[in-house]
């Protein structure tokens, strides 16, 4: 049985599995891969597997010595013993494929367990899967781990995942798939600044536009695990789930545990095809932003130095250049004069704001801009009224063992109803008292020793992540007019479950445009560009001290959720005019930039980065040639543009400010555009591209591609 089959919910490629239900026991997945319009690559016939496949739930009872998908055991309160029901033998009693959903229900009566495995084909063509285990016996069952796993074709032998740090998130790393088990774990209570983000297996040398790939992402805002395992007898598998800490999930009779959704995407057109699949799903969400306003955030402009006159002056200049949303960052609430105090005291500081926030909000809105406000609800400073009154409200492994402080913070225990209710009431009170259009929701530390006092310090990261989702959902329901941003020391909480709830993410605290080129390039592997906050910082970068040209800074932010992180009162009149031109350009191109397909052609020159966006109807594209550094030669590069209509003709032209004179010994740029006014077919642009000479370091040269005729 090929799943999914039939008319797709959305057009384009789909990720499919071939399932054998005839062999007895749990259904076997014989093959995972891309299909188009519901027809497998073999032409519509059952796919012949190139390996033994794997059962939907891997168990030792079926002869598999690989990592079991379900790991757990039963507790006997009468004897204080543990370890029973540690191995299972599930037999299916129902296998149903209805539309885009496949559900398999199975039971192991001896172990006293039932499982429900679900696979769903979602908008964009990816599959997502989850598994629920239910305890049907009287004794408690401890779930140590449960993962959703699929088989991998044997020609996908190279792996890509990501690592990172503060101000350098999503740095790619590759390795060859070898025999054995490969695991990436996230234990910080959020995906993290060093998050793997996903694991992608592909044909050797797979790239943006080329290669066969199969990717896996765990849609979860807490602890996670990603796994790749190649066994000498049974082939390669890929999957993931939630990383459960000891004793986090103990099921009484009738209780169940459901994994997060685990996304799988297959593509024959490289990483760009995989990204397009996940972007299309995000664009189908109810929470997806219909329009992404241009933002000015005042953090790097004023930090904690809040002053109505100064902020009003910045707002004046923001309105002048075309900003659509003004955001007041950290420092507006009680006792918050630096980062050592005040978190948790969510009342407007009347010492700094004697007339409240209304004078600033009114001024901003009179200028025609929306108003946004920063919160960090899950954190508390020990130097705060809240902590002094409720020191027991933090996550800790015991009443006399507070976790190590980080950033002068501890984490509030959202699993306590009184904490949840307090945070909902305080944030909601601020949002109700003021016309606030947008909340930047921050989360500035990992969860260390995250236990709850409600269970004697037992781990609570699982329940904490669920409570975060519930709190955000409750606030969004109570304040449907508010847009939400996920920020976590920059890009530390970016996953597909949080993207179901927010309209924007803060990509990284790194606002240096040169460093941002790589961060944004790889962030779009998961996240559609309209979500990714990309801000123009001051001429001298706050984060690196590097001095960068305004055009380079603006062109770097152009493709994402464009914004500003700069004290505009320090900008010259010429810079303000130039910035206004860039914002107008972004607003004009926004319909293309935030709906099209991201393409990342390969560059033959390591000093040059190429990327762009192709319209969904293939009528237009915008391509960026980014000269990061000095090239070692004067050959220039061929810029290939995949994804256009191969039969159509296109006209190419320069976009935005472009320096036409010679910058190398090779050539100047012709005024008529890269092809000197000659129309080129989509087939030629994909196969041969257009030539670009060496450019000056730290410059971006933009090219528009527009279809001519019909």
C-alpha positions as CSV (number, residue, x, y, z in Angstrom):
1,X,0.0,0.0,0.0
2,X,1.4,3.4,-1.0
3,X,0.5,6.1,1.4
4,X,-0.7,8.8,0.8
5,X,-2.5,7.9,-2.5
6,X,-5.1,9.8,-4.5
7,X,-5.6,13.5,-5.0
8,X,-3.2,15.5,-2.9
9,X,-4.4,18.2,-0.5
10,X,-2.0,20.5,-2.2
11,X,-0.3,20.2,-5.5
12,X,3.3,19.3,-6.0
13,X,5.7,16.6,-4.6
14,X,4.6,14.5,-1.7
15,X,6.5,12.3,0.7
16,X,5.2,8.7,0.6
17,X,5.7,5.4,2.3
18,X,5.2,1.9,0.9
19,X,3.6,-0.2,3.6
20,X,3.2,-4.0,3.7
21,X,0.3,-5.2,5.9
22,X,0.3,-8.8,4.7
23,X,3.3,-10.2,6.6
24,X,1.6,-10.4,10.0
25,X,2.5,-8.4,13.1
26,X,3.0,-4.6,12.9
27,X,2.8,-3.2,9.4
28,X,6.2,-2.8,7.7
29,X,7.4,0.3,6.0
30,X,9.3,-0.9,2.9
31,X,10.3,2.5,1.5
32,X,10.2,6.2,2.2
33,X,10.7,8.8,-0.6
34,X,9.3,11.5,-2.8
35,X,6.4,11.0,-5.2
36,X,4.7,13.5,-7.4
37,X,0.9,14.0,-7.6
38,X,0.3,10.8,-5.7
39,X,2.3,8.6,-8.1
40,X,5.5,6.9,-7.0
41,X,8.7,7.2,-8.9
42,X,8.2,3.6,-10.2
43,X,5.2,4.9,-12.3
44,X,2.3,4.1,-10.0
45,X,3.2,0.4,-9.4
46,X,4.1,-0.8,-5.9
47,X,7.6,0.3,-5.1
48,X,10.2,-2.4,-4.9
49,X,12.2,-1.9,-1.7
50,X,15.9,-2.0,-1.8
51,X,16.1,-3.4,1.7
52,X,14.0,-5.2,4.3
53,X,12.3,-2.1,5.5
54,X,11.1,-1.9,9.2
55,X,8.0,-2.3,11.3
56,X,6.2,0.9,12.2
57,X,7.2,0.1,15.8
58,X,10.6,-1.5,16.2
59,X,10.7,-4.2,18.8
60,X,13.1,-6.9,19.9
61,X,10.3,-9.5,19.7
62,X,10.5,-9.2,16.0
63,X,14.2,-10.0,15.9
64,X,15.5,-6.4,15.8
65,X,18.5,-5.6,18.0
66,X,18.4,-1.9,17.1
67,X,17.3,0.9,19.5
68,X,13.6,0.1,20.3
69,X,11.2,2.8,19.4
70,X,9.3,2.3,22.7
71,X,11.4,2.0,25.8
72,X,9.8,1.6,29.2
73,X,8.9,-0.7,32.1
74,X,6.3,-1.5,34.6
75,X,6.3,-0.7,38.3
76,X,5.0,-3.2,40.9
77,X,4.0,-1.2,44.1
78,X,3.5,-4.4,46.1
79,X,7.0,-5.6,45.7
80,X,8.7,-2.3,44.9
81,X,10.2,-4.0,41.8
82,X,10.6,-2.6,38.3
83,X,11.5,-3.9,34.9
84,X,8.4,-5.8,33.9
85,X,6.9,-5.3,30.4
86,X,10.2,-3.9,29.2
87,X,9.9,-5.8,25.9
88,X,6.7,-5.8,23.8
89,X,5.0,-7.7,21.0
90,X,2.3,-5.5,19.6
91,X,-0.3,-7.0,17.2
92,X,-2.4,-4.6,15.1
93,X,-6.2,-4.8,15.3
94,X,-6.9,-1.8,13.0
95,X,-5.1,-0.3,10.0
96,X,-7.0,2.6,8.4
97,X,-6.0,5.0,5.6
98,X,-8.6,7.7,5.3
99,X,-7.7,10.6,3.0
100,X,-4.4,12.1,4.2
101,X,-4.3,10.1,7.5
102,X,-3.0,6.6,8.2
103,X,-3.8,5.2,11.7
104,X,-2.5,1.9,13.1
105,X,-3.9,0.7,16.4
106,X,-2.2,-2.3,18.1
107,X,-2.1,-4.0,21.5
108,X,0.1,-6.2,23.6
109,X,-2.3,-7.8,26.1
110,X,0.5,-9.5,28.0
111,X,2.3,-6.2,28.5
112,X,-0.9,-4.3,29.2
113,X,-0.2,-1.7,26.5
114,X,-1.9,-0.2,23.5
115,X,-0.4,2.0,20.8
116,X,-1.8,4.3,18.1
117,X,0.6,5.3,15.3
118,X,-0.5,8.1,13.0
119,X,1.0,9.3,9.8
120,X,-0.5,12.4,8.1
121,X,0.3,14.0,4.8
122,X,0.3,17.7,5.3
123,X,0.1,20.8,3.1
124,X,3.4,21.1,1.2
125,X,3.7,17.3,0.9
126,X,5.7,16.4,4.0
127,X,4.6,13.5,6.3
128,X,4.3,14.0,10.0
129,X,3.9,11.1,12.5
130,X,3.2,10.6,16.1
131,X,2.7,7.7,18.5
132,X,0.5,7.3,21.5
133,X,1.1,4.6,24.1
134,X,-1.7,3.8,26.6
135,X,-1.4,1.8,29.8
136,X,-4.3,-0.7,30.1
137,X,-3.0,-2.6,33.2
138,X,-3.4,-1.7,36.8
139,X,0.3,-1.2,37.6
140,X,2.0,2.0,36.6
141,X,4.1,2.0,33.4
142,X,7.1,4.3,33.0
143,X,7.8,5.6,29.5
144,X,11.5,6.1,29.1
145,X,11.4,7.0,25.4
146,X,9.1,6.8,22.4
147,X,10.2,7.8,18.9
148,X,8.7,7.9,15.4
149,X,11.1,6.2,12.9
150,X,11.0,5.5,9.2
151,X,13.4,3.6,6.9
152,X,15.9,5.2,4.6
153,X,16.9,4.2,1.1
154,X,20.5,2.9,0.9
155,X,21.8,5.6,-1.5
156,X,21.3,8.3,1.1
157,X,24.7,8.0,2.8
158,X,25.6,11.6,3.8
159,X,24.1,13.4,6.8
160,X,23.6,17.1,7.6
161,X,22.5,18.6,10.9
162,X,23.3,21.8,12.7
163,X,25.1,23.1,15.7
164,X,25.7,26.6,17.0
165,X,26.1,29.0,19.9
166,X,24.7,32.4,21.0
167,X,25.0,34.7,18.0
168,X,25.9,31.8,15.7
169,X,22.9,29.6,15.4
170,X,22.3,26.9,12.8
171,X,25.8,26.3,11.6
172,X,25.8,23.3,9.3
173,X,27.9,20.1,9.8
174,X,28.1,17.0,7.7
175,X,29.2,13.4,8.2
176,X,29.1,10.1,6.4
177,X,26.5,7.6,7.6
178,X,28.2,4.6,9.1
179,X,27.0,1.5,10.9
180,X,25.8,2.1,14.4
181,X,23.5,4.6,16.2
182,X,23.9,8.4,15.8
183,X,22.0,10.5,18.4
184,X,21.5,14.3,18.8
185,X,19.9,15.2,22.1
186,X,18.7,18.6,23.4
187,X,18.5,18.7,27.2
188,X,18.0,22.5,27.8
189,X,14.2,22.6,27.9
190,X,14.1,24.3,24.5
191,X,15.6,23.4,21.1
192,X,18.6,25.6,22.1
193,X,21.2,27.8,20.4
194,X,23.1,24.7,19.5
195,X,20.0,22.9,18.2
196,X,20.4,20.1,15.7
197,X,17.2,21.6,14.2
198,X,16.9,18.6,11.9
199,X,18.8,15.8,10.4
200,X,18.9,15.3,6.6
201,X,20.2,12.2,4.8
202,X,21.1,12.6,1.1
203,X,23.0,11.4,-1.8
204,X,26.7,12.3,-1.7
205,X,27.3,16.0,-2.1
206,X,23.7,17.0,-2.0
207,X,23.2,20.8,-2.1
208,X,20.5,23.5,-2.3
209,X,19.2,22.6,-5.7
210,X,20.6,19.1,-6.2
211,X,20.4,15.6,-4.8
212,X,17.9,13.2,-3.2
213,X,17.3,13.9,0.5
214,X,15.1,12.8,3.4
215,X,14.9,15.1,6.4
216,X,13.5,14.7,9.9
217,X,12.5,17.4,12.4
218,X,10.9,17.1,15.8
219,X,8.2,19.7,16.2
220,X,8.7,20.3,19.9
221,X,9.7,23.3,22.1
222,X,11.3,21.2,24.8
223,X,13.9,18.4,25.1
224,X,14.3,16.4,21.9
225,X,16.2,13.5,20.3
226,X,17.1,12.9,16.7
227,X,18.3,9.5,15.6
228,X,19.9,7.9,12.6
229,X,20.8,4.2,12.8
230,X,22.3,1.9,10.3
231,X,22.3,-1.8,11.2
232,X,24.4,-4.4,9.5
233,X,21.3,-6.6,9.0
234,X,18.4,-4.2,8.6
235,X,19.5,-1.1,6.9
236,X,19.2,2.6,7.8
237,X,16.4,4.4,9.7
238,X,15.8,8.0,10.7
239,X,13.5,9.5,13.3
240,X,13.1,11.4,16.5
241,X,10.9,12.3,19.4
242,X,10.9,13.9,22.9
243,X,13.8,13.3,25.2
244,X,12.2,12.2,28.5
245,X,14.0,12.7,31.8
246,X,13.8,10.0,34.4
247,X,10.2,9.5,35.7
248,X,8.7,12.3,33.6
249,X,6.0,10.1,32.2
250,X,4.5,7.5,34.5
251,X,1.2,6.2,33.2
252,X,-1.5,5.0,35.5
253,X,-4.2,2.7,34.2
254,X,-6.0,4.3,31.3
255,X,-3.5,7.1,30.9
256,X,-1.6,7.7,27.7
257,X,1.5,9.6,26.4
258,X,1.6,11.1,22.9
259,X,4.9,12.0,21.2
260,X,5.3,15.4,19.5
261,X,4.7,15.5,15.8
262,X,7.8,14.3,13.9
263,X,8.1,15.7,10.4
264,X,9.6,13.8,7.5
265,X,10.3,15.4,4.1
266,X,11.7,13.7,1.0
267,X,12.8,15.6,-2.2
268,X,14.6,14.8,-5.4
269,X,15.6,18.5,-5.9
270,X,17.9,18.9,-2.9
271,X,17.7,20.9,0.2
272,X,15.6,23.6,-1.5
273,X,12.9,21.1,-2.3
274,X,12.9,20.0,1.3
275,X,12.7,23.6,2.5
276,X,9.9,24.3,0.1
277,X,7.8,21.5,1.5
278,X,8.2,22.7,5.1
279,X,7.6,26.4,4.1
280,X,4.4,25.4,2.3
281,X,3.1,23.8,5.5
282,X,3.9,26.9,7.5
283,X,2.0,29.1,5.0
284,X,-1.1,26.9,5.4
285,X,-1.3,27.6,9.2
286,X,-4.0,29.6,10.7
287,X,-1.4,31.6,12.6
288,X,0.7,32.4,9.5
289,X,1.1,36.2,9.1
290,X,-1.0,37.5,6.3
291,X,1.5,40.4,6.2
292,X,4.8,41.0,8.0
293,X,5.2,44.6,9.0
294,X,8.6,46.4,8.9
295,X,9.7,46.6,12.6
296,X,11.9,48.9,14.5
297,X,13.1,47.4,17.8
298,X,14.8,49.8,20.2
299,X,17.0,47.3,22.1
300,X,20.3,48.1,20.5
301,X,19.4,51.7,20.3
302,X,18.7,52.4,24.0
303,X,19.1,49.1,26.0
304,X,17.8,49.8,29.5
305,X,17.9,53.6,29.1
306,X,14.2,54.3,28.7
307,X,13.3,57.9,28.2
308,X,10.1,59.2,26.7
309,X,11.7,62.1,24.8
310,X,14.5,59.9,23.3
311,X,12.2,57.1,22.3
312,X,9.7,59.5,20.8
313,X,12.5,61.0,18.7
314,X,13.4,57.5,17.4
315,X,9.7,56.9,16.7
316,X,9.6,60.1,14.6
317,X,12.5,58.9,12.5
318,X,11.1,55.4,12.2
319,X,7.8,56.8,10.8
320,X,9.8,59.0,8.4
321,X,11.6,56.0,6.8
322,X,8.4,53.8,6.6
323,X,8.6,51.6,9.7
324,X,5.2,49.9,10.3
325,X,5.7,48.5,13.9
326,X,7.7,50.1,16.8
327,X,8.8,47.7,19.6
328,X,9.8,48.7,23.1
329,X,12.1,46.0,24.4
330,X,13.4,45.1,27.9
331,X,13.4,47.7,30.7
332,X,9.9,49.1,30.9
333,X,8.7,47.2,34.1
334,X,9.4,47.6,37.8
335,X,13.0,47.6,39.1
336,X,14.4,46.8,35.6
337,X,17.3,49.2,35.3
338,X,19.7,46.4,34.2
339,X,19.5,42.6,33.7
340,X,20.1,41.7,37.4
341,X,16.6,42.6,38.7
342,X,12.9,42.9,38.1
343,X,12.0,39.9,36.0
344,X,8.7,38.7,37.3
345,X,7.5,42.1,38.4
346,X,5.2,42.8,35.4
347,X,3.9,46.2,36.2
348,X,4.9,49.4,34.4
349,X,7.8,51.1,36.3
350,X,6.3,54.4,37.4
351,X,9.7,55.7,38.3
352,X,10.7,55.6,34.6
353,X,7.2,56.0,33.2
354,X,5.4,58.4,35.6
355,X,2.5,58.7,33.2
356,X,2.6,55.1,32.1
357,X,3.3,53.8,28.7
358,X,0.4,55.6,27.1
359,X,2.3,58.7,26.1
360,X,4.7,56.7,24.0
361,X,2.1,54.3,22.7
362,X,-0.2,57.2,21.7
363,X,2.7,59.0,19.9
364,X,3.7,55.8,18.0
365,X,0.2,55.1,16.9
366,X,-0.5,58.7,15.9
367,X,2.5,58.3,13.6
368,X,0.7,55.4,11.9
369,X,2.7,52.6,13.4
370,X,1.8,49.5,15.5
371,X,3.2,49.2,19.0
372,X,4.9,46.1,20.4
373,X,6.2,45.2,23.8
374,X,8.9,42.8,25.2
375,X,8.1,40.1,27.8
376,X,10.1,37.3,29.3
377,X,7.2,35.5,31.2
378,X,8.9,32.3,32.1
379,X,11.9,33.8,34.0
380,X,12.4,35.5,37.3
381,X,15.3,37.4,38.9
382,X,16.1,36.4,42.5
383,X,16.2,40.2,43.0
384,X,12.5,40.7,42.4
385,X,9.4,41.2,44.5
386,X,8.0,38.0,42.9
387,X,10.9,35.8,44.0
388,X,11.1,37.3,47.4
389,X,7.4,36.5,47.9
390,X,7.4,33.1,46.2
391,X,10.9,31.5,46.2
392,X,9.3,28.1,45.8
393,X,7.9,29.0,42.4
394,X,11.0,28.2,40.5
395,X,12.0,24.9,38.8
396,X,14.5,23.1,41.0
397,X,15.5,19.5,42.0
398,X,14.6,20.1,45.6
399,X,13.6,22.8,48.2
400,X,17.2,23.4,49.3
401,X,18.9,23.1,45.9
402,X,18.3,25.9,43.5
403,X,19.8,25.5,40.0
404,X,22.9,27.4,39.1
405,X,21.9,30.9,38.1
406,X,22.4,32.1,34.5
407,X,22.0,35.7,33.4
408,X,20.9,36.4,37.1
409,X,17.8,34.3,36.3
410,X,15.8,31.3,37.5
411,X,13.0,29.6,35.6
412,X,9.4,29.8,36.9
413,X,7.6,26.5,37.3
414,X,4.7,26.9,34.8
415,X,3.4,23.4,35.8
416,X,2.2,25.0,39.1
417,X,-1.4,26.3,38.5
418,X,-0.7,29.3,40.6
419,X,2.3,30.3,38.5
420,X,0.5,29.8,35.3
421,X,-2.5,31.8,36.5
422,X,-0.2,34.6,37.8
423,X,1.6,34.9,34.4
424,X,-1.6,34.8,32.4
425,X,-3.1,37.5,34.6
426,X,-0.1,39.8,34.6
427,X,0.6,39.6,30.8
428,X,-3.1,39.8,30.0
429,X,-3.5,42.9,32.3
430,X,-0.8,44.8,30.4
431,X,-2.2,43.8,27.0
432,X,-5.7,44.8,28.1
433,X,-4.6,48.1,29.6
434,X,-2.9,49.3,26.4
435,X,-3.4,49.1,22.6
436,X,-0.6,46.6,22.0
437,X,-0.3,44.9,18.6
438,X,2.7,42.7,19.1
439,X,4.6,40.8,21.9
440,X,8.2,39.8,21.7
441,X,8.3,36.7,23.9
442,X,11.8,36.0,25.2
443,X,13.4,33.0,27.0
444,X,17.0,33.7,28.0
445,X,18.3,30.6,29.7
446,X,18.3,26.9,29.5
447,X,16.5,24.7,32.0
448,X,19.1,23.3,34.4
449,X,17.9,20.7,37.0
450,X,14.4,21.5,36.0
451,X,12.4,19.7,38.7
452,X,9.1,20.7,40.2
453,X,8.3,21.1,43.9
454,X,4.9,19.5,43.3
455,X,6.6,16.2,42.9
456,X,9.6,16.5,45.3
457,X,11.9,17.9,42.7
458,X,11.2,15.3,40.0
459,X,11.9,16.3,36.4
460,X,9.4,18.6,34.8
461,X,10.8,19.7,31.5
462,X,8.1,17.7,29.6
463,X,5.2,19.4,31.5
464,X,7.0,22.8,31.4
465,X,7.0,22.7,27.6
466,X,3.4,21.7,27.5
467,X,2.6,24.6,29.9
468,X,4.4,27.1,27.7
469,X,2.3,26.1,24.8
470,X,-0.9,26.3,26.9
471,X,0.0,29.7,28.2
472,X,0.8,31.1,24.8
473,X,-2.4,29.6,23.4
474,X,-4.5,31.0,26.2
475,X,-3.0,34.5,25.8
476,X,-3.4,34.4,22.0
477,X,-7.1,33.4,22.4
478,X,-7.7,36.2,25.0
479,X,-5.9,38.8,22.8
480,X,-6.6,37.8,19.1
481,X,-5.4,41.2,17.9
482,X,-1.8,40.6,19.1
483,X,0.9,39.1,17.0
484,X,3.6,37.1,18.7
485,X,7.3,36.6,18.2
486,X,9.3,33.7,19.6
487,X,12.7,34.8,20.9
488,X,15.1,32.8,23.1
489,X,18.5,34.5,23.4
490,X,18.0,34.9,19.7
491,X,17.1,31.7,17.8
492,X,17.0,29.3,20.7
493,X,13.3,28.3,20.5
494,X,12.6,27.8,16.8
495,X,10.6,24.7,15.9
496,X,7.5,23.8,13.9
497,X,5.3,23.5,17.1
498,X,6.1,27.1,18.1
499,X,5.5,28.2,14.5
500,X,1.9,27.0,14.9
501,X,1.5,29.7,17.5
502,X,3.6,32.7,16.5
503,X,3.9,35.1,13.6
504,X,7.6,35.8,13.8
505,X,10.8,34.5,15.3
506,X,14.0,36.4,16.3
507,X,16.6,34.6,14.2
508,X,19.7,35.5,16.2
509,X,21.0,38.1,18.5
510,X,23.8,38.5,15.9
511,X,22.8,41.6,14.0
512,X,26.1,41.9,12.1
513,X,25.0,41.6,8.5
514,X,28.1,39.6,7.3
515,X,27.5,37.0,10.0
516,X,23.8,37.1,9.4
517,X,24.3,35.9,5.8
518,X,25.1,32.4,6.8
519,X,22.7,32.3,9.8
520,X,19.7,33.4,7.7
521,X,20.7,31.1,4.8
522,X,20.5,28.0,7.0
523,X,17.6,29.2,9.1
524,X,15.5,29.1,5.9
525,X,16.2,25.4,5.7
526,X,13.4,25.0,8.2
527,X,11.6,28.4,8.5
528,X,9.9,30.4,5.7
529,X,11.7,33.7,5.3
530,X,8.7,35.9,6.3
531,X,9.0,34.6,9.9
532,X,12.8,35.4,10.2
533,X,13.5,38.7,11.9
534,X,16.3,40.3,9.9
535,X,17.3,43.7,11.3
536,X,19.5,46.6,10.0
537,X,21.9,47.4,12.8
538,X,24.0,50.5,13.4
539,X,27.0,51.1,11.1
540,X,29.4,49.7,13.8
541,X,27.9,46.3,14.8
542,X,27.0,46.0,18.5
543,X,27.9,42.3,18.4
544,X,31.2,42.2,16.5
545,X,32.5,45.8,16.3
546,X,32.6,45.4,12.5
547,X,31.8,48.4,10.3
548,X,29.5,47.6,7.4
549,X,28.0,49.7,4.6
550,X,24.3,50.6,4.9
551,X,23.4,49.0,1.5
552,X,25.0,45.7,2.6
553,X,23.1,45.8,5.9
554,X,19.8,46.5,4.2
555,X,20.2,44.0,1.4
556,X,20.9,41.3,4.0
557,X,17.7,42.0,5.8
558,X,15.6,42.5,2.6
559,X,14.5,38.9,2.1
560,X,13.3,38.2,5.7
561,X,11.0,39.9,8.2
562,X,12.7,43.2,7.6
563,X,13.5,45.4,10.6
564,X,15.8,47.9,12.2
565,X,17.9,47.6,15.4
566,X,19.6,51.1,15.3
567,X,19.2,54.4,17.1
568,X,17.9,56.4,14.1
569,X,18.6,59.7,15.9
570,X,22.3,59.0,15.3
571,X,21.7,58.4,11.5
572,X,22.5,61.1,9.0
573,X,19.8,62.6,6.8
574,X,21.4,60.9,3.8
575,X,21.3,57.5,5.7
576,X,17.6,58.1,6.6
577,X,16.8,58.7,3.0
578,X,18.7,55.7,1.8
579,X,17.0,53.5,4.5
580,X,13.6,54.8,3.4
581,X,14.4,53.7,-0.1
582,X,15.3,50.2,1.0
583,X,12.1,49.9,3.1
584,X,10.1,51.0,0.1
585,X,11.9,48.4,-2.0
586,X,11.1,45.7,0.6
587,X,7.5,46.7,0.8
588,X,7.2,46.6,-3.0
589,X,8.9,43.2,-3.2
590,X,7.3,41.7,-0.1
591,X,4.5,39.8,-1.9
592,X,7.2,37.9,-3.8
593,X,9.7,37.6,-1.0
594,X,7.2,36.2,1.5
595,X,5.3,33.8,-0.8
596,X,7.9,32.5,-3.2
597,X,10.2,29.4,-3.2
598,X,13.6,29.9,-1.6
599,X,16.5,28.9,-3.9
600,X,20.1,28.6,-2.9
601,X,22.3,28.0,-6.0
602,X,25.8,26.7,-5.5
603,X,28.6,29.1,-6.1
604,X,32.0,28.1,-7.6
605,X,33.6,30.8,-5.5
606,X,33.7,30.3,-1.7
607,X,33.8,34.1,-1.3
608,X,30.4,34.4,-3.0
609,X,27.1,33.3,-1.6
610,X,24.0,33.0,-3.9
611,X,20.4,32.9,-2.9
612,X,17.0,34.1,-4.1
613,X,13.3,33.7,-4.2
614,X,11.2,32.4,-7.2
615,X,7.5,33.3,-7.5
616,X,5.0,30.5,-6.9
617,X,3.7,31.0,-10.5
618,X,7.3,31.2,-11.8
619,X,6.6,34.6,-13.3
620,X,9.5,36.4,-11.5
621,X,12.4,35.9,-9.2
622,X,14.8,38.1,-7.1
623,X,18.4,36.8,-6.9
624,X,21.2,38.0,-4.6
625,X,24.9,37.8,-5.4
626,X,26.7,38.2,-2.1
627,X,30.4,39.0,-2.2
628,X,31.4,38.0,1.3
629,X,35.2,38.6,0.9
630,X,37.9,39.0,-1.6
631,X,37.9,36.4,-4.4
632,X,41.2,34.6,-5.2
633,X,40.6,35.1,-8.9
634,X,38.8,37.3,-11.5
635,X,36.7,34.6,-13.1
636,X,33.5,35.7,-11.5
637,X,30.7,33.1,-11.1
638,X,27.8,31.7,-13.1
639,X,24.5,32.4,-11.2
640,X,22.0,29.6,-12.0
641,X,18.3,30.2,-11.2
642,X,16.4,27.0,-10.7
643,X,12.6,26.7,-10.6
644,X,11.6,29.0,-13.5
645,X,9.4,27.9,-16.4
646,X,11.8,26.3,-18.7
647,X,9.8,27.2,-21.8
648,X,9.3,30.9,-20.9
649,X,11.5,33.9,-21.7
650,X,12.8,36.2,-19.0
651,X,14.2,39.6,-18.8
652,X,16.9,40.3,-16.2
653,X,17.6,43.7,-14.6
654,X,19.5,45.2,-11.7
655,X,17.5,45.9,-8.6
656,X,18.1,48.5,-5.9
657,X,21.4,50.4,-5.7
658,X,24.1,48.8,-7.8
659,X,27.6,50.0,-8.5
660,X,28.0,49.5,-12.2
661,X,31.7,50.6,-12.8
662,X,34.6,48.2,-12.8
663,X,35.4,46.5,-9.5
664,X,37.8,44.0,-11.0
665,X,40.0,43.5,-14.1
666,X,37.2,41.5,-15.7
667,X,34.3,43.8,-16.5
668,X,31.9,46.5,-15.5
669,X,28.2,45.7,-15.1
670,X,26.1,46.5,-18.2
671,X,23.4,49.1,-17.5
672,X,20.8,46.9,-19.2
673,X,21.2,44.1,-16.7
674,X,23.3,40.9,-16.4
675,X,22.5,39.7,-19.9
676,X,22.8,43.2,-21.5
677,X,19.1,43.3,-22.2
678,X,19.0,39.9,-24.0
679,X,16.0,37.7,-23.0
680,X,16.9,34.3,-21.7
681,X,14.8,31.1,-21.3
682,X,14.1,29.5,-17.9
683,X,15.8,26.4,-19.1
684,X,19.0,28.3,-19.8
685,X,18.9,30.2,-16.5
686,X,18.6,26.9,-14.6
687,X,21.3,25.1,-16.6
688,X,23.8,27.8,-17.4
689,X,22.7,30.9,-15.5
690,X,24.1,34.4,-16.0
691,X,27.6,35.5,-15.4
692,X,28.6,37.9,-12.6
693,X,32.1,39.4,-12.3
694,X,33.9,39.7,-9.1
695,X,32.4,42.4,-6.9
696,X,33.7,44.4,-3.9
697,X,33.8,42.6,-0.6
698,X,30.8,43.0,1.7
699,X,28.4,43.9,-1.1
700,X,25.1,42.5,-2.3
701,X,24.1,42.8,-6.0
702,X,20.4,42.2,-6.7
703,X,18.9,41.0,-9.9
704,X,15.2,40.8,-10.8
705,X,14.0,38.1,-13.3
706,X,10.7,38.8,-14.9
707,X,8.8,36.7,-17.4
708,X,8.0,38.4,-20.7
709,X,4.9,37.7,-22.7
710,X,2.6,34.9,-21.9
